Amino acid sequence: MNSTLVLSPDQLLTTTRTVRKRLDLERPVSRDLIRELIDIAVQAPSGSNGQTWHWLVITDPDKRAVIGDYYRRSLQAYFADRDAAEPTVDPERAAVQQRVRSSSSYLGDHMGDVPALVIPCIEAATLPAGNQAGLWGSILPAAWSYMLAARSRGLGTAWTTLHLKYETEISELLKLPGNLRQAVLIPTAYSIGTTFKPAARKPLDEVLHFDTW
């Protein structure tokens, strides 16, 4: 087992942040460490204990570069759509959103340089018309557990799904069988510094409801 940071459960849960600019693009991440993180992640629950997950870990530079290019193109389209929409500027959040956009752009430019790209997948020949929560609920908790385990070992991660605009192309690149659906893309690298703080959030009373709205 790799050494872990000294964090209480509450500290781990409240300081596992999206890491973009502070990903160390030069330091390799060993396969043994990735295996250790996923071994922890698959202790997460899955529907009917089906465990129909599969984990793609991409370290090959050429494949990372291709995925990075797809991601960059998707991010540019996302920004273009947002810019074309009628802006609603909240002065209190404008500065925060600008920082998020800056760091997102950085990750978009460097996604292909991240040492390991992890794509958790779930078996599903077709997406259910009704209860998709049951499907995604069988992989997303494990993906989040992976990110928590990475944080506890001094690694940084980011949760993103923009690559799914090119899910078919990426599936072909990785030779995925037709019954696998990609859930999320998690760039994984050692973080430059391990001190992260809880993020600002809306006041709890604005989003918490008991018994009724």
MODELLER restraints for C-alpha pairs under 7 A, 6 or more apart:
rsr = mdl.restraints
at = mdl.atoms
rsr.add(forms.Gaussian(group=physical.xy_distance, feature=features.Distance(at['CA:3:A'], at['CA:153:A']), mean=6.39, stdev=0.5))
rsr.add(forms.Gaussian(group=physical.xy_distance, feature=features.Distance(at['CA:4:A'], at['CA:152:A']), mean=5.31, stdev=0.5))
rsr.add(forms.Gaussian(group=physical.xy_distance, feature=features.Distance(at['CA:4:A'], at['CA:153:A']), mean=4.59, stdev=0.5))
rsr.add(forms.Gaussian(group=physical.xy_distance, feature=features.Distance(at['CA:5:A'], at['CA:152:A']), mean=5.28, stdev=0.5))
rsr.add(forms.Gaussian(group=physical.xy_distance, feature=features.Distance(at['CA:5:A'], at['CA:153:A']), mean=5.98, stdev=0.5))
rsr.add(forms.Gaussian(group=physical.xy_distance, feature=features.Distance(at['CA:5:A'], at['CA:154:A']), mean=6.85, stdev=0.5))
rsr.add(forms.Gaussian(group=physical.xy_distance, feature=features.Distance(at['CA:12:A'], at['CA:148:A']), mean=6.89, stdev=0.5))
rsr.add(forms.Gaussian(group=physical.xy_distance, feature=features.Distance(at['CA:14:A'], at['CA:198:A']), mean=5.15, stdev=0.5))
rsr.add(forms.Gaussian(group=physical.xy_distance, feature=features.Distance(at['CA:15:A'], at['CA:196:A']), mean=5.38, stdev=0.5))
rsr.add(forms.Gaussian(group=physical.xy_distance, feature=features.Distance(at['CA:15:A'], at['CA:197:A']), mean=5.18, stdev=0.5))
rsr.add(forms.Gaussian(group=physical.xy_distance, feature=features.Distance(at['CA:15:A'], at['CA:198:A']), mean=5.06, stdev=0.5))
rsr.add(forms.Gaussian(group=physical.xy_distance, feature=features.Distance(at['CA:16:A'], at['CA:148:A']), mean=6.37, stdev=0.5))
rsr.add(forms.Gaussian(group=physical.xy_distance, feature=features.Distance(at['CA:16:A'], at['CA:151:A']), mean=6.09, stdev=0.5))
rsr.add(forms.Gaussian(group=physical.xy_distance, feature=features.Distance(at['CA:18:A'], at['CA:157:A']), mean=6.02, stdev=0.5))
rsr.add(forms.Gaussian(group=physical.xy_distance, feature=features.Distance(at['CA:18:A'], at['CA:158:A']), mean=4.49, stdev=0.5))
rsr.add(forms.Gaussian(group=physical.xy_distance, feature=features.Distance(at['CA:18:A'], at['CA:159:A']), mean=6.67, stdev=0.5))
rsr.add(forms.Gaussian(group=physical.xy_distance, feature=features.Distance(at['CA:19:A'], at['CA:156:A']), mean=5.42, stdev=0.5))
rsr.add(forms.Gaussian(group=physical.xy_distance, feature=features.Distance(at['CA:19:A'], at['CA:157:A']), mean=5.40, stdev=0.5))
rsr.add(forms.Gaussian(group=physical.xy_distance, feature=features.Distance(at['CA:19:A'], at['CA:158:A']), mean=5.42, stdev=0.5))
rsr.add(forms.Gaussian(group=physical.xy_distance, feature=features.Distance(at['CA:20:A'], at['CA:103:A']), mean=5.91, stdev=0.5))
rsr.add(forms.Gaussian(group=physical.xy_distance, feature=features.Distance(at['CA:20:A'], at['CA:104:A']), mean=6.89, stdev=0.5))
rsr.add(forms.Gaussian(group=physical.xy_distance, feature=features.Distance(at['CA:20:A'], at['CA:107:A']), mean=5.45, stdev=0.5))
rsr.add(forms.Gaussian(group=physical.xy_distance, feature=features.Distance(at['CA:20:A'], at['CA:158:A']), mean=6.74, stdev=0.5))
rsr.add(forms.Gaussian(group=physical.xy_distance, feature=features.Distance(at['CA:21:A'], at['CA:103:A']), mean=5.92, stdev=0.5))
rsr.add(forms.Gaussian(group=physical.xy_distance, feature=features.Distance(at['CA:21:A'], at['CA:106:A']), mean=6.45, stdev=0.5))
rsr.add(forms.Gaussian(group=physical.xy_distance, feature=features.Distance(at['CA:21:A'], at['CA:107:A']), mean=6.77, stdev=0.5))
rsr.add(forms.Gaussian(group=physical.xy_distance, feature=features.Distance(at['CA:22:A'], at['CA:191:A']), mean=5.53, stdev=0.5))
rsr.add(forms.Gaussian(group=physical.xy_distance, feature=features.Distance(at['CA:22:A'], at['CA:192:A']), mean=4.98, stdev=0.5))
rsr.add(forms.Gaussian(group=physical.xy_distance, feature=features.Distance(at['CA:23:A'], at['CA:156:A']), mean=6.13, stdev=0.5))
rsr.add(forms.Gaussian(group=physical.xy_distance, feature=features.Distance(at['CA:23:A'], at['CA:189:A']), mean=5.56, stdev=0.5))
rsr.add(forms.Gaussian(group=physical.xy_distance, feature=features.Distance(at['CA:23:A'], at['CA:190:A']), mean=6.03, stdev=0.5))
rsr.add(forms.Gaussian(group=physical.xy_distance, feature=features.Distance(at['CA:23:A'], at['CA:191:A']), mean=4.76, stdev=0.5))
rsr.add(forms.Gaussian(group=physical.xy_distance, feature=features.Distance(at['CA:23:A'], at['CA:192:A']), mean=6.01, stdev=0.5))
rsr.add(forms.Gaussian(group=physical.xy_distance, feature=features.Distance(at['CA:24:A'], at['CA:189:A']), mean=5.84, stdev=0.5))
rsr.add(forms.Gaussian(group=physical.xy_distance, feature=features.Distance(at['CA:24:A'], at['CA:190:A']), mean=5.38, stdev=0.5))
rsr.add(forms.Gaussian(group=physical.xy_distance, feature=features.Distance(at['CA:24:A'], at['CA:191:A']), mean=5.61, stdev=0.5))
rsr.add(forms.Gaussian(group=physical.xy_distance, feature=features.Distance(at['CA:24:A'], at['CA:192:A']), mean=5.80, stdev=0.5))
rsr.add(forms.Gaussian(group=physical.xy_distance, feature=features.Distance(at['CA:25:A'], at['CA:113:A']), mean=6.10, stdev=0.5))
rsr.add(forms.Gaussian(group=physical.xy_distance, feature=features.Distance(at['CA:25:A'], at['CA:114:A']), mean=5.30, stdev=0.5))
rsr.add(forms.Gaussian(group=physical.xy_distance, feature=features.Distance(at['CA:25:A'], at['CA:115:A']), mean=6.31, stdev=0.5))
rsr.add(forms.Gaussian(group=physical.xy_distance, feature=features.Distance(at['CA:25:A'], at['CA:189:A']), mean=6.82, stdev=0.5))
rsr.add(forms.Gaussian(group=physical.xy_distance, feature=features.Distance(at['CA:27:A'], at['CA:190:A']), mean=6.92, stdev=0.5))
rsr.add(forms.Gaussian(group=physical.xy_distance, feature=features.Distance(at['CA:28:A'], at['CA:115:A']), mean=5.75, stdev=0.5))
rsr.add(forms.Gaussian(group=physical.xy_distance, feature=features.Distance(at['CA:29:A'], at['CA:115:A']), mean=6.33, stdev=0.5))
rsr.add(forms.Gaussian(group=physical.xy_distance, feature=features.Distance(at['CA:29:A'], at['CA:116:A']), mean=6.90, stdev=0.5))
rsr.add(forms.Gaussian(group=physical.xy_distance, feature=features.Distance(at['CA:29:A'], at['CA:189:A']), mean=6.42, stdev=0.5))
rsr.add(forms.Gaussian(group=physical.xy_distance, feature=features.Distance(at['CA:37:A'], at['CA:146:A']), mean=5.67, stdev=0.5))
rsr.add(forms.Gaussian(group=physical.xy_distance, feature=features.Distance(at['CA:37:A'], at['CA:149:A']), mean=5.79, stdev=0.5))
rsr.add(forms.Gaussian(group=physical.xy_distance, feature=features.Distance(at['CA:37:A'], at['CA:150:A']), mean=6.42, stdev=0.5))
rsr.add(forms.Gaussian(group=physical.xy_distance, feature=features.Distance(at['CA:38:A'], at['CA:146:A']), mean=6.01, stdev=0.5))
rsr.add(forms.Gaussian(group=physical.xy_distance, feature=features.Distance(at['CA:40:A'], at['CA:146:A']), mean=6.95, stdev=0.5))
rsr.add(forms.Gaussian(group=physical.xy_distance, feature=features.Distance(at['CA:41:A'], at['CA:142:A']), mean=4.80, stdev=0.5))
rsr.add(forms.Gaussian(group=physical.xy_distance, feature=features.Distance(at['CA:41:A'], at['CA:143:A']), mean=6.63, stdev=0.5))
rsr.add(forms.Gaussian(group=physical.xy_distance, feature=features.Distance(at['CA:41:A'], at['CA:145:A']), mean=4.92, stdev=0.5))
rsr.add(forms.Gaussian(group=physical.xy_distance, feature=features.Distance(at['CA:41:A'], at['CA:146:A']), mean=4.78, stdev=0.5))
rsr.add(forms.Gaussian(group=physical.xy_distance, feature=features.Distance(at['CA:42:A'], at['CA:142:A']), mean=5.75, stdev=0.5))
rsr.add(forms.Gaussian(group=physical.xy_distance, feature=features.Distance(at['CA:44:A'], at['CA:141:A']), mean=6.03, stdev=0.5))
rsr.add(forms.Gaussian(group=physical.xy_distance, feature=features.Distance(at['CA:44:A'], at['CA:142:A']), mean=4.95, stdev=0.5))
rsr.add(forms.Gaussian(group=physical.xy_distance, feature=features.Distance(at['CA:45:A'], at['CA:138:A']), mean=6.68, stdev=0.5))
rsr.add(forms.Gaussian(group=physical.xy_distance, feature=features.Distance(at['CA:46:A'], at['CA:137:A']), mean=6.82, stdev=0.5))
rsr.add(forms.Gaussian(group=physical.xy_distance, feature=features.Distance(at['CA:46:A'], at['CA:138:A']), mean=4.02, stdev=0.5))
rsr.add(forms.Gaussian(group=physical.xy_distance, feature=features.Distance(at['CA:46:A'], at['CA:139:A']), mean=6.75, stdev=0.5))
rsr.add(forms.Gaussian(group=physical.xy_distance, feature=features.Distance(at['CA:47:A'], at['CA:134:A']), mean=6.70, stdev=0.5))
rsr.add(forms.Gaussian(group=physical.xy_distance, feature=features.Distance(at['CA:47:A'], at['CA:138:A']), mean=5.33, stdev=0.5))
rsr.add(forms.Gaussian(group=physical.xy_distance, feature=features.Distance(at['CA:52:A'], at['CA:122:A']), mean=5.74, stdev=0.5))
rsr.add(forms.Gaussian(group=physical.xy_distance, feature=features.Distance(at['CA:52:A'], at['CA:123:A']), mean=5.52, stdev=0.5))
rsr.add(forms.Gaussian(group=physical.xy_distance, feature=features.Distance(at['CA:53:A'], at['CA:120:A']), mean=6.98, stdev=0.5))
rsr.add(forms.Gaussian(group=physical.xy_distance, feature=features.Distance(at['CA:53:A'], at['CA:121:A']), mean=5.55, stdev=0.5))
rsr.add(forms.Gaussian(group=physical.xy_distance, feature=features.Distance(at['CA:53:A'], at['CA:122:A']), mean=4.48, stdev=0.5))
rsr.add(forms.Gaussian(group=physical.xy_distance, feature=features.Distance(at['CA:53:A'], at['CA:123:A']), mean=6.37, stdev=0.5))
rsr.add(forms.Gaussian(group=physical.xy_distance, feature=features.Distance(at['CA:53:A'], at['CA:139:A']), mean=6.40, stdev=0.5))
rsr.add(forms.Gaussian(group=physical.xy_distance, feature=features.Distance(at['CA:54:A'], at['CA:120:A']), mean=5.99, stdev=0.5))
rsr.add(forms.Gaussian(group=physical.xy_distance, feature=features.Distance(at['CA:54:A'], at['CA:121:A']), mean=5.07, stdev=0.5))
rsr.add(forms.Gaussian(group=physical.xy_distance, feature=features.Distance(at['CA:54:A'], at['CA:122:A']), mean=6.18, stdev=0.5))
rsr.add(forms.Gaussian(group=physical.xy_distance, feature=features.Distance(at['CA:55:A'], at['CA:118:A']), mean=6.99, stdev=0.5))
rsr.add(forms.Gaussian(group=physical.xy_distance, feature=features.Distance(at['CA:55:A'], at['CA:119:A']), mean=5.90, stdev=0.5))
rsr.add(forms.Gaussian(group=physical.xy_distance, feature=features.Distance(at['CA:55:A'], at['CA:120:A']), mean=4.54, stdev=0.5))
rsr.add(forms.Gaussian(group=physical.xy_distance, feature=features.Distance(at['CA:55:A'], at['CA:121:A']), mean=5.97, stdev=0.5))
rsr.add(forms.Gaussian(group=physical.xy_distance, feature=features.Distance(at['CA:56:A'], at['CA:118:A']), mean=5.70, stdev=0.5))
rsr.add(forms.Gaussian(group=physical.xy_distance, feature=features.Distance(at['CA:56:A'], at['CA:119:A']), mean=5.01, stdev=0.5))
rsr.add(forms.Gaussian(group=physical.xy_distance, feature=features.Distance(at['CA:56:A'], at['CA:120:A']), mean=6.23, stdev=0.5))
rsr.add(forms.Gaussian(group=physical.xy_distance, feature=features.Distance(at['CA:57:A'], at['CA:116:A']), mean=6.54, stdev=0.5))
rsr.add(forms.Gaussian(group=physical.xy_distance, feature=features.Distance(at['CA:57:A'], at['CA:117:A']), mean=5.75, stdev=0.5))
rsr.add(forms.Gaussian(group=physical.xy_distance, feature=features.Distance(at['CA:57:A'], at['CA:118:A']), mean=4.59, stdev=0.5))
rsr.add(forms.Gaussian(group=physical.xy_distance, feature=features.Distance(at['CA:57:A'], at['CA:119:A']), mean=6.47, stdev=0.5))
rsr.add(forms.Gaussian(group=physical.xy_distance, feature=features.Distance(at['CA:58:A'], at['CA:64:A']), mean=6.47, stdev=0.5))
rsr.add(forms.Gaussian(group=physical.xy_distance, feature=features.Distance(at['CA:58:A'], at['CA:116:A']), mean=5.68, stdev=0.5))
rsr.add(forms.Gaussian(group=physical.xy_distance, feature=features.Distance(at['CA:58:A'], at['CA:117:A']), mean=5.04, stdev=0.5))
rsr.add(forms.Gaussian(group=physical.xy_distance, feature=features.Distance(at['CA:58:A'], at['CA:118:A']), mean=6.34, stdev=0.5))
rsr.add(forms.Gaussian(group=physical.xy_distance, feature=features.Distance(at['CA:59:A'], at['CA:115:A']), mean=6.07, stdev=0.5))
rsr.add(forms.Gaussian(group=physical.xy_distance, feature=features.Distance(at['CA:59:A'], at['CA:116:A']), mean=4.98, stdev=0.5))
rsr.add(forms.Gaussian(group=physical.xy_distance, feature=features.Distance(at['CA:59:A'], at['CA:117:A']), mean=6.68, stdev=0.5))
rsr.add(forms.Gaussian(group=physical.xy_distance, feature=features.Distance(at['CA:64:A'], at['CA:112:A']), mean=4.65, stdev=0.5))
rsr.add(forms.Gaussian(group=physical.xy_distance, feature=features.Distance(at['CA:65:A'], at['CA:112:A']), mean=4.30, stdev=0.5))
rsr.add(forms.Gaussian(group=physical.xy_distance, feature=features.Distance(at['CA:67:A'], at['CA:112:A']), mean=6.47, stdev=0.5))
rsr.add(forms.Gaussian(group=physical.xy_distance, feature=features.Distance(at['CA:67:A'], at['CA:170:A']), mean=6.79, stdev=0.5))
rsr.add(forms.Gaussian(group=physical.xy_distance, feature=features.Distance(at['CA:68:A'], at['CA:111:A']), mean=4.78, stdev=0.5))
rsr.add(forms.Gaussian(group=physical.xy_distance, feature=features.Distance(at['CA:68:A'], at['CA:112:A']), mean=4.04, stdev=0.5))
rsr.add(forms.Gaussian(group=physical.xy_distance, feature=features.Distance(at['CA:70:A'], at['CA:163:A']), mean=6.48, stdev=0.5))
rsr.add(forms.Gaussian(group=physical.xy_distance, feature=features.Distance(at['CA:70:A'], at['CA:166:A']), mean=6.57, stdev=0.5))
rsr.add(forms.Gaussian(group=physical.xy_distance, feature=features.Distance(at['CA:71:A'], at['CA:108:A']), mean=6.45, stdev=0.5))
rsr.add(forms.Gaussian(group=physical.xy_distance, feature=features.Distance(at['CA:71:A'], at['CA:162:A']), mean=6.37, stdev=0.5))
rsr.add(forms.Gaussian(group=physical.xy_distance, feature=features.Distance(at['CA:71:A'], at['CA:163:A']), mean=4.94, stdev=0.5))
rsr.add(forms.Gaussian(group=physical.xy_distance, feature=features.Distance(at['CA:72:A'], at['CA:108:A']), mean=4.80, stdev=0.5))
rsr.add(forms.Gaussian(group=physical.xy_distance, feature=features.Distance(at['CA:72:A'], at['CA:109:A']), mean=6.39, stdev=0.5))
rsr.add(forms.Gaussian(group=physical.xy_distance, feature=features.Distance(at['CA:74:A'], at['CA:162:A']), mean=6.00, stdev=0.5))
rsr.add(forms.Gaussian(group=physical.xy_distance, feature=features.Distance(at['CA:74:A'], at['CA:163:A']), mean=6.52, stdev=0.5))
rsr.add(forms.Gaussian(group=physical.xy_distance, feature=features.Distance(at['CA:74:A'], at['CA:165:A']), mean=6.45, stdev=0.5))
rsr.add(forms.Gaussian(group=physical.xy_distance, feature=features.Distance(at['CA:75:A'], at['CA:108:A']), mean=6.64, stdev=0.5))
rsr.add(forms.Gaussian(group=physical.xy_distance, feature=features.Distance(at['CA:75:A'], at['CA:162:A']), mean=6.57, stdev=0.5))
rsr.add(forms.Gaussian(group=physical.xy_distance, feature=features.Distance(at['CA:114:A'], at['CA:187:A']), mean=6.27, stdev=0.5))
rsr.add(forms.Gaussian(group=physical.xy_distance, feature=features.Distance(at['CA:114:A'], at['CA:188:A']), mean=6.68, stdev=0.5))
rsr.add(forms.Gaussian(group=physical.xy_distance, feature=features.Distance(at['CA:114:A'], at['CA:189:A']), mean=6.41, stdev=0.5))
rsr.add(forms.Gaussian(group=physical.xy_distance, feature=features.Distance(at['CA:115:A'], at['CA:188:A']), mean=6.73, stdev=0.5))
rsr.add(forms.Gaussian(group=physical.xy_distance, feature=features.Distance(at['CA:115:A'], at['CA:189:A']), mean=5.99, stdev=0.5))
rsr.add(forms.Gaussian(group=physical.xy_distance, feature=features.Distance(at['CA:116:A'], at['CA:187:A']), mean=6.07, stdev=0.5))
rsr.add(forms.Gaussian(group=physical.xy_distance, feature=features.Distance(at['CA:116:A'], at['CA:188:A']), mean=5.22, stdev=0.5))
rsr.add(forms.Gaussian(group=physical.xy_distance, feature=features.Distance(at['CA:116:A'], at['CA:189:A']), mean=6.64, stdev=0.5))
rsr.add(forms.Gaussian(group=physical.xy_distance, feature=features.Distance(at['CA:117:A'], at['CA:185:A']), mean=6.86, stdev=0.5))
rsr.add(forms.Gaussian(group=physical.xy_distance, feature=features.Distance(at['CA:117:A'], at['CA:186:A']), mean=5.84, stdev=0.5))
rsr.add(forms.Gaussian(group=physical.xy_distance, feature=features.Distance(at['CA:117:A'], at['CA:187:A']), mean=4.56, stdev=0.5))
rsr.add(forms.Gaussian(group=physical.xy_distance, feature=features.Distance(at['CA:117:A'], at['CA:188:A']), mean=6.00, stdev=0.5))
rsr.add(forms.Gaussian(group=physical.xy_distance, feature=features.Distance(at['CA:118:A'], at['CA:185:A']), mean=5.92, stdev=0.5))
rsr.add(forms.Gaussian(group=physical.xy_distance, feature=features.Distance(at['CA:118:A'], at['CA:186:A']), mean=4.99, stdev=0.5))
rsr.add(forms.Gaussian(group=physical.xy_distance, feature=features.Distance(at['CA:118:A'], at['CA:187:A']), mean=6.17, stdev=0.5))
rsr.add(forms.Gaussian(group=physical.xy_distance, feature=features.Distance(at['CA:119:A'], at['CA:182:A']), mean=6.53, stdev=0.5))
rsr.add(forms.Gaussian(group=physical.xy_distance, feature=features.Distance(at['CA:119:A'], at['CA:184:A']), mean=5.81, stdev=0.5))
rsr.add(forms.Gaussian(group=physical.xy_distance, feature=features.Distance(at['CA:119:A'], at['CA:185:A']), mean=4.84, stdev=0.5))
rsr.add(forms.Gaussian(group=physical.xy_distance, feature=features.Distance(at['CA:119:A'], at['CA:186:A']), mean=6.26, stdev=0.5))
rsr.add(forms.Gaussian(group=physical.xy_distance, feature=features.Distance(at['CA:120:A'], at['CA:143:A']), mean=6.62, stdev=0.5))
rsr.add(forms.Gaussian(group=physical.xy_distance, feature=features.Distance(at['CA:120:A'], at['CA:182:A']), mean=6.22, stdev=0.5))
rsr.add(forms.Gaussian(group=physical.xy_distance, feature=features.Distance(at['CA:120:A'], at['CA:183:A']), mean=5.82, stdev=0.5))
rsr.add(forms.Gaussian(group=physical.xy_distance, feature=features.Distance(at['CA:120:A'], at['CA:184:A']), mean=6.23, stdev=0.5))
rsr.add(forms.Gaussian(group=physical.xy_distance, feature=features.Distance(at['CA:121:A'], at['CA:180:A']), mean=6.11, stdev=0.5))
rsr.add(forms.Gaussian(group=physical.xy_distance, feature=features.Distance(at['CA:121:A'], at['CA:181:A']), mean=5.39, stdev=0.5))
rsr.add(forms.Gaussian(group=physical.xy_distance, feature=features.Distance(at['CA:121:A'], at['CA:182:A']), mean=4.40, stdev=0.5))
rsr.add(forms.Gaussian(group=physical.xy_distance, feature=features.Distance(at['CA:121:A'], at['CA:183:A']), mean=5.41, stdev=0.5))
rsr.add(forms.Gaussian(group=physical.xy_distance, feature=features.Distance(at['CA:122:A'], at['CA:139:A']), mean=6.40, stdev=0.5))
rsr.add(forms.Gaussian(group=physical.xy_distance, feature=features.Distance(at['CA:122:A'], at['CA:180:A']), mean=5.59, stdev=0.5))
rsr.add(forms.Gaussian(group=physical.xy_distance, feature=features.Distance(at['CA:122:A'], at['CA:181:A']), mean=5.42, stdev=0.5))
rsr.add(forms.Gaussian(group=physical.xy_distance, feature=features.Distance(at['CA:122:A'], at['CA:182:A']), mean=6.64, stdev=0.5))
rsr.add(forms.Gaussian(group=physical.xy_distance, feature=features.Distance(at['CA:123:A'], at['CA:179:A']), mean=5.50, stdev=0.5))
rsr.add(forms.Gaussian(group=physical.xy_distance, feature=features.Distance(at['CA:123:A'], at['CA:180:A']), mean=4.61, stdev=0.5))
rsr.add(forms.Gaussian(group=physical.xy_distance, feature=features.Distance(at['CA:123:A'], at['CA:181:A']), mean=6.30, stdev=0.5))
rsr.add(forms.Gaussian(group=physical.xy_distance, feature=features.Distance(at['CA:124:A'], at['CA:179:A']), mean=5.06, stdev=0.5))
rsr.add(forms.Gaussian(group=physical.xy_distance, feature=features.Distance(at['CA:124:A'], at['CA:180:A']), mean=5.73, stdev=0.5))
rsr.add(forms.Gaussian(group=physical.xy_distance, feature=features.Distance(at['CA:124:A'], at['CA:181:A']), mean=6.27, stdev=0.5))
rsr.add(forms.Gaussian(group=physical.xy_distance, feature=features.Distance(at['CA:125:A'], at['CA:178:A']), mean=6.66, stdev=0.5))
rsr.add(forms.Gaussian(group=physical.xy_distance, feature=features.Distance(at['CA:125:A'], at['CA:179:A']), mean=4.05, stdev=0.5))
rsr.add(forms.Gaussian(group=physical.xy_distance, feature=features.Distance(at['CA:125:A'], at['CA:180:A']), mean=6.81, stdev=0.5))
rsr.add(forms.Gaussian(group=physical.xy_distance, feature=features.Distance(at['CA:147:A'], at['CA:157:A']), mean=6.24, stdev=0.5))
rsr.add(forms.Gaussian(group=physical.xy_distance, feature=features.Distance(at['CA:150:A'], at['CA:156:A']), mean=6.62, stdev=0.5))
rsr.add(forms.Gaussian(group=physical.xy_distance, feature=features.Distance(at['CA:154:A'], at['CA:190:A']), mean=6.05, stdev=0.5))
rsr.add(forms.Gaussian(group=physical.xy_distance, feature=features.Distance(at['CA:154:A'], at['CA:191:A']), mean=6.21, stdev=0.5))
rsr.add(forms.Gaussian(group=physical.xy_distance, feature=features.Distance(at['CA:154:A'], at['CA:194:A']), mean=5.92, stdev=0.5))
rsr.add(forms.Gaussian(group=physical.xy_distance, feature=features.Distance(at['CA:155:A'], at['CA:188:A']), mean=6.87, stdev=0.5))
rsr.add(forms.Gaussian(group=physical.xy_distance, feature=features.Distance(at['CA:155:A'], at['CA:189:A']), mean=5.49, stdev=0.5))
rsr.add(forms.Gaussian(group=physical.xy_distance, feature=features.Distance(at['CA:155:A'], at['CA:190:A']), mean=3.98, stdev=0.5))
rsr.add(forms.Gaussian(group=physical.xy_distance, feature=features.Distance(at['CA:155:A'], at['CA:191:A']), mean=4.95, stdev=0.5))
rsr.add(forms.Gaussian(group=physical.xy_distance, feature=features.Distance(at['CA:156:A'], at['CA:188:A']), mean=5.96, stdev=0.5))
rsr.add(forms.Gaussian(group=physical.xy_distance, feature=features.Distance(at['CA:156:A'], at['CA:189:A']), mean=5.55, stdev=0.5))
rsr.add(forms.Gaussian(group=physical.xy_distance, feature=features.Distance(at['CA:156:A'], at['CA:190:A']), mean=5.61, stdev=0.5))
rsr.add(forms.Gaussian(group=physical.xy_distance, feature=features.Distance(at['CA:156:A'], at['CA:191:A']), mean=4.70, stdev=0.5))
rsr.add(forms.Gaussian(group=physical.xy_distance, feature=features.Distance(at['CA:157:A'], at['CA:186:A']), mean=6.06, stdev=0.5))
rsr.add(forms.Gaussian(group=physical.xy_distance, feature=features.Distance(at['CA:157:A'], at['CA:187:A']), mean=5.53, stdev=0.5))
rsr.add(forms.Gaussian(group=physical.xy_distance, feature=features.Distance(at['CA:157:A'], at['CA:188:A']), mean=4.87, stdev=0.5))
rsr.add(forms.Gaussian(group=physical.xy_distance, feature=features.Distance(at['CA:157:A'], at['CA:189:A']), mean=6.78, stdev=0.5))
rsr.add(forms.Gaussian(group=physical.xy_distance, feature=features.Distance(at['CA:158:A'], at['CA:186:A']), mean=5.50, stdev=0.5))
rsr.add(forms.Gaussian(group=physical.xy_distance, feature=features.Distance(at['CA:158:A'], at['CA:187:A']), mean=5.92, stdev=0.5))
rsr.add(forms.Gaussian(group=physical.xy_distance, feature=features.Distance(at['CA:159:A'], at['CA:184:A']), mean=6.77, stdev=0.5))
rsr.add(forms.Gaussian(group=physical.xy_distance, feature=features.Distance(at['CA:159:A'], at['CA:185:A']), mean=6.42, stdev=0.5))
rsr.add(forms.Gaussian(group=physical.xy_distance, feature=features.Distance(at['CA:159:A'], at['CA:186:A']), mean=5.46, stdev=0.5))
rsr.add(forms.Gaussian(group=physical.xy_distance, feature=features.Distance(at['CA:160:A'], at['CA:184:A']), mean=5.92, stdev=0.5))
rsr.add(forms.Gaussian(group=physical.xy_distance, feature=features.Distance(at['CA:160:A'], at['CA:185:A']), mean=5.43, stdev=0.5))
rsr.add(forms.Gaussian(group=physical.xy_distance, feature=features.Distance(at['CA:160:A'], at['CA:186:A']), mean=6.60, stdev=0.5))
rsr.add(forms.Gaussian(group=physical.xy_distance, feature=features.Distance(at['CA:161:A'], at['CA:184:A']), mean=5.01, stdev=0.5))
rsr.add(forms.Gaussian(group=physical.xy_distance, feature=features.Distance(at['CA:161:A'], at['CA:185:A']), mean=5.87, stdev=0.5))
